[in-house]
Amino acid sequence: MQDEYPMDSRPPLRIGDCAPDFGARSTAGDIKLSQFRGKWLVFFSHPADFTPVCTTEFVALAQAAGRFAALGCALLGLSVDSLFSHLAWIRAIREVFGVTIGFPVIEDPSMAVGRAFGMIDERAGDSAAIRSTYFIDPEGVIRAITTYPHNVGRSVEEMLRMVAALQCAAGDTVLTPEGWQPGEPVLLPPARAAGDADAADWFCRRVAAP
């Protein structure tokens, strides 16, 4: 793997930061994060191959791949396991569940990428606590980050909802309320809604989605 971002004392990545580029081997060949520019990307890590929670996540993500694609969003997985382990696991998933993992999964045996992204603690000796997701916009900017413990699986439905909500609110002209789903009303930012101060709901004004 090409370690273009060796670890140092840099602060952890935050929402609004540009995702650091890297090069690595993957199940789809050599890959660079920057090749996903121009589309949304869900970049997620998992603790290990051939583990129960990770397997359920991968099956669900593969089954929802078309829905992510419809949002103009690609998927990219990562774990510290070797490329050979990834390939064997993907083959086993296909044989056992009849599901093909079509998105790339990169290897990170040195944990360089995981540590650069804050997926692994600087002091960690292994990847046991990894289950992080970075939602990256077409310009390569991190727009949301979620982190789960190794023993709790993520919700693919929530990942889809997050991408759709981030896209809807990307222009800062509207906000998405709690539990928002595509097609539902959105909220006006306070500065816009305050123009009609006589309205009782000026501080929480719902309008049709753009």
Secondary structure, 3 states (H helix, E strand, C coil): CECCCCCCCCCCCCCCCECCCCEECECCCCEEHHHHCCCEEEEEECCCCCCHHHHHHHHHHHHCHHHHHHCCEEEEEEECCCHHHHHHHHHHHHHHHCCCCCCCEEECCCCHHHHHCCCCCCCCCCCCCCCEEEEECCCCEEEEEEECCCCCCCCHHHHHHHHHHHHHCCCCCCECCCCCCCCCCEECCHHHHHHHCCCCCHHHCEECCC
